[in-house]
Structures are given as structure tokens and as C-alpha cells.
Amino acid sequence: MSELAFHDAVTFGRSGRVQSWMLEQEGAILEFNPRSRFRFDAIADAVADGLGLAWLPYWLVRKRIESGELVRVMHQISSHVSEVWAVWPEGPRLPTRVRSAIDALAVALPKLASPP
């Protein structure tokens, strides 16, 4: 992982703060704060244009990786799995369409979230 420090990164920022990359290596979760060359929301586009490395969720870049537009690096290190939350307004009962959407996400997200 030490070689990451020598690369420029394209990072995601929120409220002026760069989000750390949470990586897993040999069962330990490591937090990496990349040297950020650019910080903006269109990260996948910037990386595809050759502006640097990025830590992005697999579901966001899966099609670009499958097409060869982006290449996964550092195969020996996995991304830390993050939690996903579904939030809805409190009420006396959960509408059927909301329950259906949550159930569909619970089935679909694990398949999209991790590389094969």
C-alpha cells in the first residue's frame, strides 16, 4: 500500500473534507488519506481521462471496468465493505412500494458491490 503515496489521486470531497480511502489488507482495515490532485464529484470521468487514481465503489465503475475503460489496481488489497442504509419517513405502516424497493436493493446491492 505504500506505493499509493507516490500517486496523485482524484478524490471525493464533502464539506471541504477529502474522504479517506478505507482499505482492507490481511484482515486489517487501513485508512489511507491520498495526496489529492483534484477533488470533485465526477471522479470516474476524471480517472478515465487519466487524471489519477481513485477509490470508488465497484457498483459505480463496474461497467467501465468490464469495458476496459478503467482498470482495477492493487488486487492484493480489498476495499472495506461499507454499510448501506435505507431511510424512509416514520409512519403507521410501511408502504408496499417502499418495502418492495428495500427488498429489491437487499438482493441487488451485494451482487453489484463487490468485484468477482
C-alpha positions in Angstrom: 0.0 0.0 0.0 3.0 2.3 0.5 3.2 2.9 -3.3 -0.1 4.7 -3.2 1.6 7.7 -1.5 3.5 8.3 -4.7 0.5 8.7 -6.9 -1.8 11.7 -7.5 -5.4 10.9 -6.6 -8.8 12.1 -7.7 -10.8 12.2 -4.6 -14.3 12.7 -3.4 -14.9 15.6 -1.0 -17.8 16.7 1.1 -18.0 19.9 3.0 -14.4 20.8 2.1 -13.0 17.5 3.5 -11.5 14.7 1.4 -12.9 11.3 2.2 -10.3 8.8 3.3 -10.0 5.5 1.5 -10.8 2.6 3.7 -8.9 -0.4 2.5 -8.6 -3.9 3.9 -5.3 -5.9 3.9 -4.7 -9.2 5.6 -7.9 -8.7 7.7 -6.9 -5.3 9.0 -8.8 -2.1 7.9 -6.4 0.6 6.9 -7.4 4.3 6.5 -5.4 6.0 3.7 -5.5 9.7 3.1 -4.4 10.2 -0.5 -2.5 13.1 -1.9 -5.3 14.8 -3.7 -4.5 16.4 -7.1 -8.2 17.0 -7.9 -11.3 16.8 -5.8 -14.8 16.8 -7.3 -17.9 14.7 -7.9 -17.2 13.4 -11.4 -14.4 11.2 -10.2 -14.9 8.3 -12.5 -14.8 10.6 -15.6 -11.6 12.3 -14.3 -9.9 8.9 -13.7 -11.0 7.7 -17.2 -9.4 10.8 -18.6 -6.1 9.9 -16.9 -6.0 12.4 -14.1 -5.1 10.0 -11.3 -6.1 7.1 -9.2 -9.4 6.9 -7.3 -11.1 4.8 -4.7 -14.6 4.3 -5.9 -17.4 1.8 -5.1 -17.4 -1.1 -7.5 -21.0 -0.7 -8.4 -20.3 2.8 -9.7 -17.5 1.8 -12.0 -18.4 -1.9 -12.8 -19.3 -1.2 -16.4 -16.3 0.9 -17.0 -14.0 -1.9 -15.6 -15.8 -4.6 -17.7 -15.4 -2.5 -20.8 -11.7 -1.9 -20.1 -12.2 1.9 -19.8 -10.9 1.7 -16.2 -8.5 -0.8 -14.7 -8.5 -2.1 -11.1 -5.1 -1.8 -9.5 -3.7 -3.2 -6.2 -5.6 -6.5 -6.4 -3.9 -7.7 -3.2 -5.8 -5.1 -1.2 -9.6 -5.1 -1.0 -11.9 -2.2 -0.3 -13.5 -2.2 3.1 -17.2 -3.0 2.8 -19.4 -0.1 3.9 -22.9 -0.2 5.2 -25.8 0.9 3.1 -28.9 2.4 4.8 -32.4 2.7 3.5 -34.3 5.6 5.2 -37.9 6.4 5.0 -40.4 8.7 6.9 -41.8 7.3 10.1 -45.4 6.3 9.8 -48.0 3.8 11.0 -47.2 1.4 8.2 -44.5 1.0 5.5 -46.0 1.5 2.0 -45.8 -1.7 -0.2 -43.7 0.2 -2.8 -41.1 1.2 -0.2 -40.9 -2.4 1.1 -40.6 -3.7 -2.4 -37.8 -1.2 -3.2 -35.9 -2.2 0.0 -36.3 -5.9 -0.7 -35.0 -5.4 -4.3 -32.0 -3.4 -3.1 -31.2 -6.0 -0.5 -31.0 -8.6 -3.3 -29.3 -6.5 -5.9 -26.7 -4.4 -4.0 -24.4 -7.3 -2.8 -24.1 -8.6 -6.3 -23.1 -5.1 -7.6 -21.0 -4.0 -4.7 -18.1 -6.5 -4.9 -15.8 -7.4 -7.8 -15.9 -11.0 -8.9 
